[in-house]
Amino acid sequence: MIGVVDVTDFAFDLPDELIAQEPPVERGASRLLVMRGEELLHDQFGNLVNYLRSGDLLVVNDTRVFPARLLGRRVPSGGAVECLLVRDRGDSVWEALMHPGQKLKPGALVVFERGGERIHGEVLGQHFHGRRTIRLTAEQGDLMAAVERVGHIPLPPYIAREDRPADRERYQTVYARDRGSIAAPTAGLHFTAALLERLDAAGVERTAVTLHVGYGTFKPVRVDEVELHTVDPETFSVSPAAAAMLTSALRDRRRIIAVGTTTTRALESLPVATDGTVRAASGDTALFIHPGHRFRIVGGLITNFHLPRSSLLMLVAALAGRERVMAAYREAVAQRYRFYSYGDAMLILQDA
C-alpha cells in the first residue's frame, strides 16, 4: 500500500505548441518514446516490431467513434446550442453535455440540423457541470443513422479547431468495429494495416476487446488527493475467445501489452481465477487505476502523452512508476514530442 498521493505530483509544464492540432501527414509516421526497463529510447512508431517479440500478446480496443457532437439552436429563440452525447440510456434518451447550460432547463426544446436533415431534442433533466438528460427524435428514419449524418466528430477540447471531413477517418483506428465512443482510443491511431501485418509475421499475437470511451476520458480531476477522484462508468466487453488468449498468455508468462489506457481499464476490470483463468465479461467499469494499483493482466503499454494532472497520466504512472514517468515526460517535452490525441506515442515495457 502507498500513502495519499497528491494530484500536483502529476503536474508538468507543456508548451502550447506541442499540443498536436493535426494528425501526421501519413498514419503511423509518429515518433515513439520507448521506456524499456531502465532505458529511455527515441524511435519511430513504424519500428514498433523491433521492441516486441514472438509470443507477445497485443490487445487493442476495437471501439468505433461516432459523430456525437450535435450543433443546433433553441426553439423558438434560435439561440445556438451545442450537445455532446455522452451515454445512451435507451428509448432515444441520452445523457449529454450541453451548452449554454443555464438556459437549457427541463422542457427546453432544441433542433439540430445539417444538410437539410433534422434531429429534435427535449431536455428532460438538469444535472451538475452542464450535464443534461435529453430525448432525441429524428425527423425522418432511424435516429442513429441521422446522428451519423448530422453529427460532428467530437475532437477533444484541446484541439483548437472545428472538425473536418478527414477527421471521420483519421480520428478512428484502422481496426475500429463496434460503434459507441465519443473519443478515439488514441494509442491505436498510429497503427496501419501494413504494421499489423509485420507484427503478425513476427509472431506477435493480437486480440481485441471493446471499451466505449466516454466523457470520463476528458473529465478533469477536481480533487487534491488522487484517491478521492472517481471516473465515469464506461461500457466494455471481452469475448470468451479474447479471454482464452489472455489466459494462455498469463499461464505461459508471455507479455500482455495493452494498446491504450482504455484497453488497460477493460483488461484490469476482468475477473481472474486463482489458477490464472481470465473470465470473459461485459458491462460497465468505473475502475480508476492510479499508483498503488496491482496489475493482474497488463505487463506493457502503448499510449499517447496525456494531460497534466489527468487520470490517464495517473494510470501510466501506476504501471511504470510516477518518478520514471514524469522524467520521461520532461524528456518528451525537451525533445519536442507531440502531445495528446493526434500526437506521438510511448511504449512501456517492464523488461527488455
N, C-alpha and C positions, 0 to 999 in steps of 0.2 A: 504494500500500500504506500501511497505517497500523500503528502500533506496537501493543503489547499493551494491551488495554482491560480496565480493572478493573470487576468486577461492581458494586462500590459506586458507580460512576458512574451507575447506574440506580436508585439508592435515592431514595425521596421519602416525605414524611410524608403519611399518608392517615387522616383521622379515621374511625373505625369506622362512624359514622352515614352516611357517604357510600357505603358498600358496599350496593348495591341488593339488598334481600331479596325484592322483588316486582316483576313487570313493571309497566309503566304500565297504567293502567286501560283505555286503548284502545291497541291495537297501532299503532305509528307516532307516538305522542304524546310522543316523546323529544326532548330538546334536541340540538342539533348544533353542535359547535365546528368552525369552518372555518379551516384553515391553507391560505391561498391565496397562493402566493409569499411575500412578507414580511408579509402581512396576517393578522390573527387576528380572526375574526368570530364572533359569537354568534347563533344562529338556532334554528329548529325543524326536525326531520328531514323533516317534511312539505313543506318548502321546498327539498328537495334539487334539484329540477328547475331552480331558479334558478341553480345553480352548474355545471350540466352543459350541454353544447351538442350540437347536431345533429352526428352522426358519431362522438361518443364511443362507445367500446365498454365496456359494463359487464359484468363477468364475475362470476357467482355460483357458489357451491358448493351443489349440489343434494342433498347427502347428507342422510340421514334418521336422527335419533336413535332408538335402540331402548332399551327399559327394561332396561338392562344391570346394574342393581343388584339382587342377589338377597339376601333376608333369610331366615335359617333357623336350623337347630340341628345340633349334632353328634350323631352316632349312636354309642353308645347314651346318652351322658351327658346330652344335652339342652341343653348349653351354647350360647349364642347365637353365631351365625356371620353374618358379612357378606361378600359376594363381589361384586366388580366385574369383569365380563367385559371383558377388555382386547383380546384378539386371537384370532380364530378360526383354529385350526390344522388344522381339518378332522377328519372322523370323530368329531364331538362332543367334541373335545378343545380346550380353551381355555387361553390364558394369562390369569391373573386376579390381582387384588389381593385378599387375604383377611385377615380379622381375626377372632379373635386369632391372630397369626402363630405364636407359639411352640408352640401345641397342635395345629396343623394340619400334621402331618408326612406324608410319603408313606404311603399306605394308609388315612389318615383318611377316614371316611365322613360325609357331611352330607346333609341333606334341606332343600329349600326349598319352602314351602307357602303358598298363598294361594287363598282362595275354594274350598277343597276340592281344588285341583289340586296335584300334587307333582312336583318335579324332584329326582332323586337325583344325588349327586356323589361322586366318589372322587378324592382328591388323589393325583396321580401323581408330582409333583416339587416340590421346595422350592428357592427361589432368594432373591436378596437383596431387601431393602426390602419384605417382605411378598408378594413375587411367588410364585405357585404355578402349576403346571400341573394342570388338573382335567378329568376326563371327566364329562360330564353325560348323564343319561338321563331322558327324560320318562316318567312312569308310564303315560301314555296319549297316543298320537298323536305328531305332529311336534314335535321339540324346540324349534325357533324359535317355533312357534305357542304352545307352552307358556310360553316365556320372555316373549313379549308379554303373556300374561295374569298370570303370576306375578311378573314383574319390576317394579321401580320405576324411574322416570325418574332418571338419575344426576345430580342437581343438583350443581353444583360445591361443594367443601368450604367455601367462604366464604359460602355461603347457609345460614344457621344455622336451618334448619327442615326438616321432613320434606317430601317431595314430596306434591303433591295431585293429584287427577284433572285439574284445569285445566292443570297443567304439561305434560300429554301433548300439548296443543295449543299452549300459549304458548311452550314450550321447543322450538319447531320452526318453521322458516321456512315461509312460505306456498307456496314452490316446492319443498319437500323431496320427494324422489322415491326415492332409492336408499338403502335401509336399511343401516346399518353403523357409525354413530358412537356413541360413548359421551358425547359433548358436542356441543352445538349450535355451528355456525359463527355466533357470536352477532351479528356485524355485520349478518347478514341478517334478524335478528329484527325489525328496525324496518320492513321493507318490508310494504306492504299491496298487495292486488290493485289498488286504486284508484291508488296511487302508481306502480305499474308501468305502468298504462295511461297515466298522464300522461307518464311518461318515453318510452313508445313514441310518443305523439303529438308529443313534442318532437323526435323523430328520434334519440333515444339508442338505439343498438343494444344487444342483450343476448345473451349466450350463457352456457352452464353448463358447468362441469367438476365432477368429483366427487373429493373427498378425504375419506375416512372418518377423523374426528377420534378419536384415541386418547388414551391416558394422557399422552402427551408434552405435551399442551396444559396439563396441571397439573404436570408433572414439575419439581420445584424445581431451580434452578441451585445445585449444591453445590460449585462450584469458585470460586476467587478471580479467575481470569483467564477472560474471556469465551471466548477461543479454545479453551479446554480442555473446554468443555461439549459434550455430544452430545445429540441429540434421538432419540427412538424412531422407528423407521420407521413410516410410515403409508401405507395403500394409496390410490392415486389413479388416475384415468382421465380422459383428454382425447380426445374423439372427433375423427375426421377433419373433421367439419363445424365443430366449435369451432376446431380448428387452422387451418382455412381462413379463418375470420373474424379470427383473431388475425393471420395472415399479411397479410391485406388491410389491416387497421388499421395494422400496422407499416410496410408499404410506402407507405401514404398519409400517414404521420406523424400519424395520429389518436391521441387519447389512449386508452390502455387502463387502465381503473380497476377494480382488484380489490375485490370486496366481501369483506373479511376477510383475516386473516393466513393462514388455511388455503388460500384461493384463491390468495393470493400464492405460497405454497410450491409449490403444484401448477404454477402457470404458470412460475415460475422454475426448475422441475425439467425443463422441456421442452427437447428439442434444437432449436436454431435454426441453420439453414444460413447460410453466408456471404452468400447472396443474400436473406436475411430470411425464408426459408420456415420456418414453425413446423411441426414434425412432431408428429402425434398420438402419444400414448404412454400406457402403463398399466403399473402395477407398484407398487413401494414407493419412497418417498422418505424419506431421512433428512437432507434439506437443512436446515442451520441458517443462517439469514440474520441476520447481525449487521453492525455498522459495518465497512465495507471491502468488502461485497458489491457487485458491479457488476450492476445491474439490466439485464436484456436485454429484458424484455417489459413489466413493470408500470411505469406512469408516474403513477398516482394510487391512493389507497387510502381505503376507508371502513372504519372499525374502531371497536371499543369501547375503553374505557380499561382498561389492563391492570395486573397486579400489579407492585409494585416488584421490581426485580432479576429479572424474568422474561424468558424467551427471546422472548416475544411483544413486549414493550416494546423489546427489542433490535432486532427486525425493523423496527418502526416507526421507530426511530432510524436504522437503516441507510438508509431511504428519505428521511427528511426532515432528518436531522442530529440528533445527540444533544442539543446545547445548545438547539436550537429546540424539540425535542420535550419536553425536561424543563421548559423555560419554559412551554410550552403546558399541561403537566400541572399546574404550580404555579398557573397561571391557572384551570384547571378546578377545582382544589380551592378556590381563593378564591371562585369563582363558584358553588360548591356543586353542581357536576355530579354525577350518579350514576355510580358506577364498576362495572365488571365485567359479568358476563353479562347481567343484567337492567337495566343502566344505560344511560347516554346514549351518543351516537356522536360520532365525529370524522371529518371529511373532509379529506384531504391532497391538495392539487393543487400541482404543481410550477410551474404558470404560471397566469396569470389567464384 
